[in-house]
């Protein structure tokens, strides 16, 4: 996730498609998978599988599914997601931020 933070600060993510982001950062995703195999709960793994499936389609929902992965990871750590709206966690990595993600949630009719 450090890569996303650095690129977001440099405003480079806005010029890339989701597929390009994943292709450029494939090595980090491989490391993430290795860690998930050892450390992730079944719910985190399920959310990650949904994320992988969503990232292969062109529906534009992969960011929202990534948000689900973050939520499940927080639950694993014993943290509450109370008061955090869908899209808020992943919005920290998107230059347009919270409002853009909330529009995606609204347009997708996700509650």
Jmol script that loads the backbone (N, CA, C; Angstrom):
load data "model"
ATOM      1  N   UNK A   1       0.815  -1.182   0.000  1.00  0.00           N
ATOM      2  CA  UNK A   1       0.000   0.000   0.000  1.00  0.00           C
ATOM      3  C   UNK A   1       0.869   1.260   0.000  1.00  0.00           C
ATOM      4  N   UNK A   2       2.135   1.136   0.390  1.00  0.00           N
ATOM      5  CA  UNK A   2       3.020   2.299   0.344  1.00  0.00           C
ATOM      6  C   UNK A   2       3.155   2.826  -1.077  1.00  0.00           C
ATOM      7  N   UNK A   3       3.206   1.904  -2.043  1.00  0.00           N
ATOM      8  CA  UNK A   3       3.324   2.300  -3.439  1.00  0.00           C
ATOM      9  C   UNK A   3       2.147   3.188  -3.819  1.00  0.00           C
ATOM     10  N   UNK A   4       0.917   2.796  -3.408  1.00  0.00           N
ATOM     11  CA  UNK A   4      -0.267   3.585  -3.718  1.00  0.00           C
ATOM     12  C   UNK A   4      -0.175   4.959  -3.079  1.00  0.00           C
ATOM     13  N   UNK A   5       0.285   5.013  -1.833  1.00  0.00           N
ATOM     14  CA  UNK A   5       0.406   6.299  -1.147  1.00  0.00           C
ATOM     15  C   UNK A   5       1.378   7.212  -1.867  1.00  0.00           C
ATOM     16  N   UNK A   6       2.534   6.679  -2.243  1.00  0.00           N
ATOM     17  CA  UNK A   6       3.543   7.485  -2.922  1.00  0.00           C
ATOM     18  C   UNK A   6       3.041   7.992  -4.264  1.00  0.00           C
ATOM     19  N   UNK A   7       2.413   7.109  -5.044  1.00  0.00           N
ATOM     20  CA  UNK A   7       1.914   7.506  -6.358  1.00  0.00           C
ATOM     21  C   UNK A   7       0.755   8.491  -6.228  1.00  0.00           C
ATOM     22  N   UNK A   8      -0.080   8.294  -5.230  1.00  0.00           N
ATOM     23  CA  UNK A   8      -1.206   9.202  -5.027  1.00  0.00           C
ATOM     24  C   UNK A   8      -0.705  10.594  -4.692  1.00  0.00           C
ATOM     25  N   UNK A   9       0.320  10.674  -3.833  1.00  0.00           N
ATOM     26  CA  UNK A   9       0.898  11.979  -3.479  1.00  0.00           C
ATOM     27  C   UNK A   9       1.502  12.644  -4.689  1.00  0.00           C
ATOM     28  N   UNK A  10       2.021  11.846  -5.619  1.00  0.00           N
ATOM     29  CA  UNK A  10       2.650  12.399  -6.813  1.00  0.00           C
ATOM     30  C   UNK A  10       1.632  12.617  -7.937  1.00  0.00           C
ATOM     31  N   UNK A  11       0.343  12.341  -7.660  1.00  0.00           N
ATOM     32  CA  UNK A  11      -0.743  12.487  -8.636  1.00  0.00           C
ATOM     33  C   UNK A  11      -0.534  11.635  -9.879  1.00  0.00           C
ATOM     34  N   UNK A  12       0.174  10.528  -9.751  1.00  0.00           N
ATOM     35  CA  UNK A  12       0.424   9.657 -10.890  1.00  0.00           C
ATOM     36  C   UNK A  12      -0.674   8.637 -11.094  1.00  0.00           C
ATOM     37  N   UNK A  13      -1.428   8.294 -10.053  1.00  0.00           N
ATOM     38  CA  UNK A  13      -2.469   7.280 -10.189  1.00  0.00           C
ATOM     39  C   UNK A  13      -3.599   7.739 -11.093  1.00  0.00           C
ATOM     40  N   UNK A  14      -3.880   9.018 -11.116  1.00  0.00           N
ATOM     41  CA  UNK A  14      -5.015   9.508 -11.893  1.00  0.00           C
ATOM     42  C   UNK A  14      -4.807   9.310 -13.391  1.00  0.00           C
ATOM     43  N   UNK A  15      -3.570   9.082 -13.814  1.00  0.00           N
ATOM     44  CA  UNK A  15      -3.287   8.884 -15.227  1.00  0.00           C
ATOM     45  C   UNK A  15      -3.290   7.418 -15.637  1.00  0.00           C
ATOM     46  N   UNK A  16      -3.454   6.519 -14.666  1.00  0.00           N
ATOM     47  CA  UNK A  16      -3.411   5.088 -14.950  1.00  0.00           C
ATOM     48  C   UNK A  16      -4.780   4.454 -14.794  1.00  0.00           C
ATOM     49  N   UNK A  17      -5.050   3.442 -15.626  1.00  0.00           N
ATOM     50  CA  UNK A  17      -6.260   2.658 -15.428  1.00  0.00           C
ATOM     51  C   UNK A  17      -6.009   1.679 -14.292  1.00  0.00           C
ATOM     52  N   UNK A  18      -7.088   1.073 -13.766  1.00  0.00           N
ATOM     53  CA  UNK A  18      -6.915   0.093 -12.694  1.00  0.00           C
ATOM     54  C   UNK A  18      -6.035  -1.054 -13.157  1.00  0.00           C
ATOM     55  N   UNK A  19      -6.231  -1.531 -14.392  1.00  0.00           N
ATOM     56  CA  UNK A  19      -5.425  -2.636 -14.906  1.00  0.00           C
ATOM     57  C   UNK A  19      -3.949  -2.260 -14.986  1.00  0.00           C
ATOM     58  N   UNK A  20      -3.656  -1.017 -15.373  1.00  0.00           N
ATOM     59  CA  UNK A  20      -2.266  -0.566 -15.434  1.00  0.00           C
ATOM     60  C   UNK A  20      -1.651  -0.486 -14.046  1.00  0.00           C
ATOM     61  N   UNK A  21      -2.434  -0.041 -13.064  1.00  0.00           N
ATOM     62  CA  UNK A  21      -1.934   0.024 -11.693  1.00  0.00           C
ATOM     63  C   UNK A  21      -1.537  -1.364 -11.218  1.00  0.00           C
ATOM     64  N   UNK A  22      -2.400  -2.358 -11.477  1.00  0.00           N
ATOM     65  CA  UNK A  22      -2.113  -3.714 -11.028  1.00  0.00           C
ATOM     66  C   UNK A  22      -0.945  -4.320 -11.793  1.00  0.00           C
ATOM     67  N   UNK A  23      -0.821  -4.021 -13.075  1.00  0.00           N
ATOM     68  CA  UNK A  23       0.287  -4.559 -13.866  1.00  0.00           C
ATOM     69  C   UNK A  23       1.624  -3.993 -13.393  1.00  0.00           C
ATOM     70  N   UNK A  24       1.663  -2.690 -13.156  1.00  0.00           N
ATOM     71  CA  UNK A  24       2.889  -2.037 -12.703  1.00  0.00           C
ATOM     72  C   UNK A  24       3.300  -2.538 -11.327  1.00  0.00           C
ATOM     73  N   UNK A  25       2.352  -2.860 -10.517  1.00  0.00           N
ATOM     74  CA  UNK A  25       2.623  -3.208  -9.131  1.00  0.00           C
ATOM     75  C   UNK A  25       2.437  -4.691  -8.838  1.00  0.00           C
ATOM     76  N   UNK A  26       2.574  -5.522  -9.861  1.00  0.00           N
ATOM     77  CA  UNK A  26       2.322  -6.959  -9.722  1.00  0.00           C
ATOM     78  C   UNK A  26       3.186  -7.611  -8.642  1.00  0.00           C
ATOM     79  N   UNK A  27       4.441  -7.224  -8.537  1.00  0.00           N
ATOM     80  CA  UNK A  27       5.333  -7.812  -7.539  1.00  0.00           C
ATOM     81  C   UNK A  27       4.816  -7.593  -6.113  1.00  0.00           C
ATOM     82  N   UNK A  28       4.321  -6.393  -5.830  1.00  0.00           N
ATOM     83  CA  UNK A  28       3.776  -6.120  -4.501  1.00  0.00           C
ATOM     84  C   UNK A  28       2.518  -6.929  -4.228  1.00  0.00           C
ATOM     85  N   UNK A  29       1.697  -7.160  -5.259  1.00  0.00           N
ATOM     86  CA  UNK A  29       0.505  -7.978  -5.070  1.00  0.00           C
ATOM     87  C   UNK A  29       0.879  -9.434  -4.805  1.00  0.00           C
ATOM     88  N   UNK A  30       1.951  -9.908  -5.410  1.00  0.00           N
ATOM     89  CA  UNK A  30       2.425 -11.268  -5.142  1.00  0.00           C
ATOM     90  C   UNK A  30       2.866 -11.392  -3.686  1.00  0.00           C
ATOM     91  N   UNK A  31       3.592 -10.388  -3.180  1.00  0.00           N
ATOM     92  CA  UNK A  31       3.993 -10.389  -1.766  1.00  0.00           C
ATOM     93  C   UNK A  31       2.777 -10.354  -0.852  1.00  0.00           C
ATOM     94  N   UNK A  32       1.798  -9.537  -1.222  1.00  0.00           N
ATOM     95  CA  UNK A  32       0.577  -9.440  -0.431  1.00  0.00           C
ATOM     96  C   UNK A  32      -0.117 -10.799  -0.357  1.00  0.00           C
ATOM     97  N   UNK A  33      -0.215 -11.490  -1.474  1.00  0.00           N
ATOM     98  CA  UNK A  33      -0.842 -12.819  -1.498  1.00  0.00           C
ATOM     99  C   UNK A  33      -0.112 -13.786  -0.580  1.00  0.00           C
ATOM    100  N   UNK A  34       1.200 -13.755  -0.619  1.00  0.00           N
ATOM    101  CA  UNK A  34       1.972 -14.651   0.263  1.00  0.00           C
ATOM    102  C   UNK A  34       1.639 -14.387   1.727  1.00  0.00           C
ATOM    103  N   UNK A  35       1.561 -13.127   2.094  1.00  0.00           N
ATOM    104  CA  UNK A  35       1.214 -12.774   3.473  1.00  0.00           C
ATOM    105  C   UNK A  35      -0.222 -13.167   3.802  1.00  0.00           C
ATOM    106  N   UNK A  36      -1.119 -12.990   2.870  1.00  0.00           N
ATOM    107  CA  UNK A  36      -2.506 -13.374   3.104  1.00  0.00           C
ATOM    108  C   UNK A  36      -2.633 -14.872   3.351  1.00  0.00           C
ATOM    109  N   UNK A  37      -1.888 -15.659   2.616  1.00  0.00           N
ATOM    110  CA  UNK A  37      -1.955 -17.115   2.786  1.00  0.00           C
ATOM    111  C   UNK A  37      -1.632 -17.499   4.223  1.00  0.00           C
ATOM    112  N   UNK A  38      -0.673 -16.827   4.804  1.00  0.00           N
ATOM    113  CA  UNK A  38      -0.236 -17.160   6.162  1.00  0.00           C
ATOM    114  C   UNK A  38      -1.076 -16.465   7.226  1.00  0.00           C
ATOM    115  N   UNK A  39      -1.415 -15.192   7.020  1.00  0.00           N
ATOM    116  CA  UNK A  39      -1.951 -14.379   8.106  1.00  0.00           C
ATOM    117  C   UNK A  39      -3.432 -14.026   8.004  1.00  0.00           C
ATOM    118  N   UNK A  40      -4.019 -14.080   6.838  1.00  0.00           N
ATOM    119  CA  UNK A  40      -5.378 -13.570   6.667  1.00  0.00           C
ATOM    120  C   UNK A  40      -6.442 -14.558   7.147  1.00  0.00           C
ATOM    121  N   UNK A  41      -7.514 -14.002   7.699  1.00  0.00           N
ATOM    122  CA  UNK A  41      -8.660 -14.816   8.111  1.00  0.00           C
ATOM    123  C   UNK A  41      -9.433 -15.258   6.872  1.00  0.00           C
ATOM    124  N   UNK A  42     -10.317 -16.250   7.016  1.00  0.00           N
ATOM    125  CA  UNK A  42     -11.140 -16.667   5.871  1.00  0.00           C
ATOM    126  C   UNK A  42     -11.949 -15.517   5.265  1.00  0.00           C
ATOM    127  N   UNK A  43     -12.445 -14.605   6.086  1.00  0.00           N
ATOM    128  CA  UNK A  43     -13.222 -13.482   5.550  1.00  0.00           C
ATOM    129  C   UNK A  43     -12.360 -12.518   4.739  1.00  0.00           C
ATOM    130  N   UNK A  44     -11.115 -12.318   5.176  1.00  0.00           N
ATOM    131  CA  UNK A  44     -10.198 -11.471   4.401  1.00  0.00           C
ATOM    132  C   UNK A  44      -9.879 -12.159   3.080  1.00  0.00           C
ATOM    133  N   UNK A  45      -9.644 -13.457   3.124  1.00  0.00           N
ATOM    134  CA  UNK A  45      -9.359 -14.200   1.892  1.00  0.00           C
ATOM    135  C   UNK A  45     -10.544 -14.141   0.932  1.00  0.00           C
ATOM    136  N   UNK A  46     -11.752 -14.308   1.440  1.00  0.00           N
ATOM    137  CA  UNK A  46     -12.943 -14.214   0.587  1.00  0.00           C
ATOM    138  C   UNK A  46     -13.046 -12.832  -0.052  1.00  0.00           C
ATOM    139  N   UNK A  47     -12.833 -11.795   0.743  1.00  0.00           N
ATOM    140  CA  UNK A  47     -12.887 -10.425   0.211  1.00  0.00           C
ATOM    141  C   UNK A  47     -11.794 -10.212  -0.832  1.00  0.00           C
ATOM    142  N   UNK A  48     -10.618 -10.765  -0.595  1.00  0.00           N
ATOM    143  CA  UNK A  48      -9.516 -10.611  -1.551  1.00  0.00           C
ATOM    144  C   UNK A  48      -9.833 -11.341  -2.855  1.00  0.00           C
ATOM    145  N   UNK A  49     -10.449 -12.512  -2.770  1.00  0.00           N
ATOM    146  CA  UNK A  49     -10.842 -13.230  -3.989  1.00  0.00           C
ATOM    147  C   UNK A  49     -11.875 -12.424  -4.782  1.00  0.00           C
ATOM    148  N   UNK A  50     -12.817 -11.793  -4.080  1.00  0.00           N
ATOM    149  CA  UNK A  50     -13.788 -10.926  -4.763  1.00  0.00           C
ATOM    150  C   UNK A  50     -13.079  -9.742  -5.427  1.00  0.00           C
ATOM    151  N   UNK A  51     -12.058  -9.218  -4.747  1.00  0.00           N
ATOM    152  CA  UNK A  51     -11.272  -8.121  -5.313  1.00  0.00           C
ATOM    153  C   UNK A  51     -10.567  -8.564  -6.595  1.00  0.00           C
ATOM    154  N   UNK A  52      -9.948  -9.744  -6.568  1.00  0.00           N
ATOM    155  CA  UNK A  52      -9.258 -10.239  -7.761  1.00  0.00           C
ATOM    156  C   UNK A  52     -10.231 -10.422  -8.921  1.00  0.00           C
ATOM    157  N   UNK A  53     -11.396 -10.974  -8.634  1.00  0.00           N
ATOM    158  CA  UNK A  53     -12.412 -11.153  -9.675  1.00  0.00           C
ATOM    159  C   UNK A  53     -12.877  -9.803 -10.217  1.00  0.00           C
ATOM    160  N   UNK A  54     -13.122  -8.851  -9.342  1.00  0.00           N
ATOM    161  CA  UNK A  54     -13.586  -7.527  -9.769  1.00  0.00           C
ATOM    162  C   UNK A  54     -12.526  -6.798 -10.586  1.00  0.00           C
ATOM    163  N   UNK A  55     -11.256  -7.018 -10.262  1.00  0.00           N
ATOM    164  CA  UNK A  55     -10.193  -6.318 -10.988  1.00  0.00           C
ATOM    165  C   UNK A  55     -10.014  -6.884 -12.398  1.00  0.00           C
ATOM    166  N   UNK A  56     -10.541  -8.076 -12.653  1.00  0.00           N
ATOM    167  CA  UNK A  56     -10.450  -8.667 -13.990  1.00  0.00           C
ATOM    168  C   UNK A  56     -11.578  -8.195 -14.905  1.00  0.00           C
ATOM    169  N   UNK A  57     -12.610  -7.607 -14.326  1.00  0.00           N
ATOM    170  CA  UNK A  57     -13.728  -7.109 -15.121  1.00  0.00           C
ATOM    171  C   UNK A  57     -13.583  -5.608 -15.291  1.00  0.00           C
ATOM    172  N   UNK A  58     -14.398  -5.040 -16.126  1.00  0.00           N
ATOM    173  CA  UNK A  58     -14.323  -3.597 -16.357  1.00  0.00           C
ATOM    174  C   UNK A  58     -15.528  -2.896 -15.744  1.00  0.00           C
ATOM    175  N   UNK A  59     -15.989  -3.399 -14.613  1.00  0.00           N
ATOM    176  CA  UNK A  59     -17.165  -2.807 -13.972  1.00  0.00           C
ATOM    177  C   UNK A  59     -16.806  -1.569 -13.165  1.00  0.00           C
ATOM    178  N   UNK A  60     -15.547  -1.384 -12.819  1.00  0.00           N
ATOM    179  CA  UNK A  60     -15.137  -0.229 -12.038  1.00  0.00           C
ATOM    180  C   UNK A  60     -15.371  -0.387 -10.550  1.00  0.00           C
ATOM    181  N   UNK A  61     -15.766  -1.576 -10.111  1.00  0.00           N
ATOM    182  CA  UNK A  61     -16.043  -1.789  -8.698  1.00  0.00           C
ATOM    183  C   UNK A  61     -14.863  -2.324  -7.908  1.00  0.00           C
ATOM    184  N   UNK A  62     -13.729  -2.520  -8.536  1.00  0.00           N
ATOM    185  CA  UNK A  62     -12.614  -3.126  -7.817  1.00  0.00           C
ATOM    186  C   UNK A  62     -12.129  -2.251  -6.665  1.00  0.00           C
ATOM    187  N   UNK A  63     -12.236  -0.937  -6.788  1.00  0.00           N
ATOM    188  CA  UNK A  63     -11.844  -0.074  -5.674  1.00  0.00           C
ATOM    189  C   UNK A  63     -12.770  -0.285  -4.480  1.00  0.00           C
ATOM    190  N   UNK A  64     -14.054  -0.449  -4.755  1.00  0.00           N
ATOM    191  CA  UNK A  64     -14.997  -0.682  -3.668  1.00  0.00           C
ATOM    192  C   UNK A  64     -14.781  -2.049  -3.034  1.00  0.00           C
ATOM    193  N   UNK A  65     -14.407  -3.020  -3.841  1.00  0.00           N
ATOM    194  CA  UNK A  65     -14.125  -4.348  -3.292  1.00  0.00           C
ATOM    195  C   UNK A  65     -12.820  -4.303  -2.491  1.00  0.00           C
ATOM    196  N   UNK A  66     -11.858  -3.492  -2.917  1.00  0.00           N
ATOM    197  CA  UNK A  66     -10.637  -3.302  -2.129  1.00  0.00           C
ATOM    198  C   UNK A  66     -10.988  -2.711  -0.773  1.00  0.00           C
ATOM    199  N   UNK A  67     -11.982  -1.834  -0.751  1.00  0.00           N
ATOM    200  CA  UNK A  67     -12.445  -1.265   0.504  1.00  0.00           C
ATOM    201  C   UNK A  67     -12.973  -2.366   1.427  1.00  0.00           C
ATOM    202  N   UNK A  68     -13.651  -3.358   0.861  1.00  0.00           N
ATOM    203  CA  UNK A  68     -14.134  -4.493   1.650  1.00  0.00           C
ATOM    204  C   UNK A  68     -12.963  -5.277   2.256  1.00  0.00           C
ATOM    205  N   UNK A  69     -11.891  -5.425   1.490  1.00  0.00           N
ATOM    206  CA  UNK A  69     -10.702  -6.111   2.006  1.00  0.00           C
ATOM    207  C   UNK A  69     -10.165  -5.354   3.220  1.00  0.00           C
ATOM    208  N   UNK A  70     -10.056  -4.026   3.099  1.00  0.00           N
ATOM    209  CA  UNK A  70      -9.580  -3.215   4.223  1.00  0.00           C
ATOM    210  C   UNK A  70     -10.481  -3.370   5.445  1.00  0.00           C
ATOM    211  N   UNK A  71     -11.796  -3.396   5.217  1.00  0.00           N
ATOM    212  CA  UNK A  71     -12.748  -3.550   6.325  1.00  0.00           C
ATOM    213  C   UNK A  71     -12.545  -4.879   7.050  1.00  0.00           C
ATOM    214  N   UNK A  72     -12.389  -5.934   6.278  1.00  0.00           N
ATOM    215  CA  UNK A  72     -12.185  -7.252   6.882  1.00  0.00           C
ATOM    216  C   UNK A  72     -10.854  -7.319   7.626  1.00  0.00           C
ATOM    217  N   UNK A  73      -9.837  -6.657   7.097  1.00  0.00           N
ATOM    218  CA  UNK A  73      -8.542  -6.621   7.781  1.00  0.00           C
ATOM    219  C   UNK A  73      -8.673  -5.879   9.112  1.00  0.00           C
ATOM    220  N   UNK A  74      -9.429  -4.788   9.115  1.00  0.00           N
ATOM    221  CA  UNK A  74      -9.650  -4.044  10.361  1.00  0.00           C
ATOM    222  C   UNK A  74     -10.376  -4.915  11.378  1.00  0.00           C
ATOM    223  N   UNK A  75     -11.382  -5.657  10.926  1.00  0.00           N
ATOM    224  CA  UNK A  75     -12.105  -6.564  11.828  1.00  0.00           C
ATOM    225  C   UNK A  75     -11.144  -7.577  12.436  1.00  0.00           C
ATOM    226  N   UNK A  76     -10.251  -8.112  11.605  1.00  0.00           N
ATOM    227  CA  UNK A  76      -9.249  -9.071  12.092  1.00  0.00           C
ATOM    228  C   UNK A  76      -8.412  -8.482  13.223  1.00  0.00           C
ATOM    229  N   UNK A  77      -8.132  -7.213  13.122  1.00  0.00           N
ATOM    230  CA  UNK A  77      -7.316  -6.541  14.131  1.00  0.00           C
ATOM    231  C   UNK A  77      -8.123  -6.116  15.349  1.00  0.00           C
ATOM    232  N   UNK A  78      -9.434  -6.384  15.302  1.00  0.00           N
ATOM    233  CA  UNK A  78     -10.295  -6.025  16.417  1.00  0.00           C
ATOM    234  C   UNK A  78     -10.783  -4.592  16.375  1.00  0.00           C
ATOM    235  N   UNK A  79     -10.642  -3.930  15.228  1.00  0.00           N
ATOM    236  CA  UNK A  79     -11.080  -2.547  15.085  1.00  0.00           C
ATOM    237  C   UNK A  79     -12.512  -2.501  14.575  1.00  0.00           C
ATOM    238  N   UNK A  80     -13.226  -1.483  14.968  1.00  0.00           N
ATOM    239  CA  UNK A  80     -14.606  -1.293  14.537  1.00  0.00           C
ATOM    240  C   UNK A  80     -14.636  -0.513  13.227  1.00  0.00           C
ATOM    241  N   UNK A  81     -15.603  -0.845  12.396  1.00  0.00           N
ATOM    242  CA  UNK A  81     -15.846  -0.081  11.180  1.00  0.00           C
ATOM    243  C   UNK A  81     -17.052   0.840  11.341  1.00  0.00           C
ATOM    244  N   UNK A  82     -17.536   0.968  12.576  1.00  0.00           N
ATOM    245  CA  UNK A  82     -18.691   1.813  12.851  1.00  0.00           C
ATOM    246  C   UNK A  82     -18.390   3.257  12.441  1.00  0.00           C
ATOM    247  N   UNK A  83     -19.291   3.835  11.687  1.00  0.00           N
ATOM    248  CA  UNK A  83     -19.134   5.227  11.272  1.00  0.00           C
ATOM    249  C   UNK A  83     -18.295   5.412  10.019  1.00  0.00           C
ATOM    250  N   UNK A  84     -17.723   4.345   9.514  1.00  0.00           N
ATOM    251  CA  UNK A  84     -16.924   4.438   8.288  1.00  0.00           C
ATOM    252  C   UNK A  84     -17.808   3.992   7.131  1.00  0.00           C
ATOM    253  N   UNK A  85     -18.030   4.869   6.185  1.00  0.00           N
ATOM    254  CA  UNK A  85     -18.896   4.555   5.055  1.00  0.00           C
ATOM    255  C   UNK A  85     -18.132   3.762   4.001  1.00  0.00           C
ATOM    256  N   UNK A  86     -18.895   3.034   3.190  1.00  0.00           N
ATOM    257  CA  UNK A  86     -18.272   2.276   2.097  1.00  0.00           C
ATOM    258  C   UNK A  86     -17.483   3.229   1.211  1.00  0.00           C
ATOM    259  N   UNK A  87     -16.275   2.847   0.920  1.00  0.00           N
ATOM    260  CA  UNK A  87     -15.396   3.652   0.070  1.00  0.00           C
ATOM    261  C   UNK A  87     -14.470   4.570   0.838  1.00  0.00           C
ATOM    262  N   UNK A  88     -14.749   4.813   2.111  1.00  0.00           N
ATOM    263  CA  UNK A  88     -13.923   5.749   2.882  1.00  0.00           C
ATOM    264  C   UNK A  88     -12.487   5.261   3.075  1.00  0.00           C
ATOM    265  N   UNK A  89     -12.302   3.959   3.281  1.00  0.00           N
ATOM    266  CA  UNK A  89     -10.947   3.458   3.536  1.00  0.00           C
ATOM    267  C   UNK A  89     -10.081   3.527   2.286  1.00  0.00           C
ATOM    268  N   UNK A  90     -10.618   3.082   1.174  1.00  0.00           N
ATOM    269  CA  UNK A  90      -9.838   3.113  -0.061  1.00  0.00           C
ATOM    270  C   UNK A  90      -9.714   4.548  -0.592  1.00  0.00           C
ATOM    271  N   UNK A  91     -10.614   5.429  -0.181  1.00  0.00           N
ATOM    272  CA  UNK A  91     -10.550   6.834  -0.619  1.00  0.00           C
ATOM    273  C   UNK A  91      -9.257   7.505  -0.172  1.00  0.00           C
ATOM    274  N   UNK A  92      -8.638   6.977   0.865  1.00  0.00           N
ATOM    275  CA  UNK A  92      -7.365   7.558   1.319  1.00  0.00           C
ATOM    276  C   UNK A  92      -6.271   7.387   0.276  1.00  0.00           C
ATOM    277  N   UNK A  93      -6.463   6.458  -0.664  1.00  0.00           N
ATOM    278  CA  UNK A  93      -5.475   6.206  -1.699  1.00  0.00           C
ATOM    279  C   UNK A  93      -5.860   6.788  -3.048  1.00  0.00           C
ATOM    280  N   UNK A  94      -6.982   7.466  -3.109  1.00  0.00           N
ATOM    281  CA  UNK A  94      -7.469   8.023  -4.364  1.00  0.00           C
ATOM    282  C   UNK A  94      -7.385   9.540  -4.279  1.00  0.00           C
ATOM    283  N   UNK A  95      -6.774  10.132  -5.259  1.00  0.00           N
ATOM    284  CA  UNK A  95      -6.548  11.575  -5.243  1.00  0.00           C
ATOM    285  C   UNK A  95      -7.845  12.356  -5.112  1.00  0.00           C
ATOM    286  N   UNK A  96      -8.876  11.914  -5.817  1.00  0.00           N
ATOM    287  CA  UNK A  96     -10.156  12.615  -5.767  1.00  0.00           C
ATOM    288  C   UNK A  96     -10.833  12.427  -4.419  1.00  0.00           C
ATOM    289  N   UNK A  97     -10.422  11.416  -3.684  1.00  0.00           N
ATOM    290  CA  UNK A  97     -10.848  11.209  -2.320  1.00  0.00           C
ATOM    291  C   UNK A  97     -12.261  10.721  -2.113  1.00  0.00           C
ATOM    292  N   UNK A  98     -12.738  11.044  -0.948  1.00  0.00           N
ATOM    293  CA  UNK A  98     -13.992  10.525  -0.422  1.00  0.00           C
ATOM    294  C   UNK A  98     -15.198  10.810  -1.318  1.00  0.00           C
ATOM    295  N   UNK A  99     -15.317  12.026  -1.814  1.00  0.00           N
ATOM    296  CA  UNK A  99     -16.490  12.385  -2.619  1.00  0.00           C
ATOM    297  C   UNK A  99     -16.577  11.548  -3.892  1.00  0.00           C
ATOM    298  N   UNK A 100     -15.438  11.316  -4.541  1.00  0.00           N
ATOM    299  CA  UNK A 100     -15.434  10.517  -5.764  1.00  0.00           C
ATOM    300  C   UNK A 100     -15.872   9.085  -5.483  1.00  0.00           C
ATOM    301  N   UNK A 101     -15.374   8.512  -4.386  1.00  0.00           N
ATOM    302  CA  UNK A 101     -15.752   7.141  -4.041  1.00  0.00           C
ATOM    303  C   UNK A 101     -17.209   7.058  -3.629  1.00  0.00           C
ATOM    304  N   UNK A 102     -17.702   8.045  -2.924  1.00  0.00           N
ATOM    305  CA  UNK A 102     -19.123   8.040  -2.531  1.00  0.00           C
ATOM    306  C   UNK A 102     -20.027   8.125  -3.752  1.00  0.00           C
ATOM    307  N   UNK A 103     -19.592   8.849  -4.787  1.00  0.00           N
ATOM    308  CA  UNK A 103     -20.365   8.911  -6.029  1.00  0.00           C
ATOM    309  C   UNK A 103     -20.391   7.532  -6.683  1.00  0.00           C
ATOM    310  N   UNK A 104     -19.271   6.832  -6.689  1.00  0.00           N
ATOM    311  CA  UNK A 104     -19.221   5.484  -7.256  1.00  0.00           C
ATOM    312  C   UNK A 104     -20.166   4.560  -6.501  1.00  0.00           C
ATOM    313  N   UNK A 105     -20.145   4.666  -5.169  1.00  0.00           N
ATOM    314  CA  UNK A 105     -21.036   3.844  -4.349  1.00  0.00           C
ATOM    315  C   UNK A 105     -22.492   4.154  -4.695  1.00  0.00           C
ATOM    316  N   UNK A 106     -22.807   5.426  -4.789  1.00  0.00           N
ATOM    317  CA  UNK A 106     -24.180   5.832  -5.104  1.00  0.00           C
ATOM    318  C   UNK A 106     -24.588   5.341  -6.494  1.00  0.00           C
ATOM    319  N   UNK A 107     -23.706   5.526  -7.475  1.00  0.00           N
ATOM    320  CA  UNK A 107     -24.002   5.107  -8.842  1.00  0.00           C
ATOM    321  C   UNK A 107     -24.155   3.598  -8.957  1.00  0.00           C
ATOM    322  N   UNK A 108     -23.428   2.866  -8.123  1.00  0.00           N
ATOM    323  CA  UNK A 108     -23.501   1.403  -8.144  1.00  0.00           C
ATOM    324  C   UNK A 108     -24.653   0.872  -7.301  1.00  0.00           C
ATOM    325  N   UNK A 109     -25.358   1.776  -6.629  1.00  0.00           N
ATOM    326  CA  UNK A 109     -26.485   1.412  -5.748  1.00  0.00           C
ATOM    327  C   UNK A 109     -26.055   0.421  -4.674  1.00  0.00           C
ATOM    328  N   UNK A 110     -24.882   0.674  -4.089  1.00  0.00           N
ATOM    329  CA  UNK A 110     -24.347  -0.188  -3.039  1.00  0.00           C
ATOM    330  C   UNK A 110     -24.649   0.449  -1.708  1.00  0.00           C
ATOM    331  N   UNK A 111     -25.141  -0.366  -0.783  1.00  0.00           N
ATOM    332  CA  UNK A 111     -25.441   0.142   0.568  1.00  0.00           C
ATOM    333  C   UNK A 111     -24.541  -0.491   1.585  1.00  0.00           C
TER     334      UNK A 111
END
end "model"
wireframe off; spacefill off
backbone 0.3
color backbone group
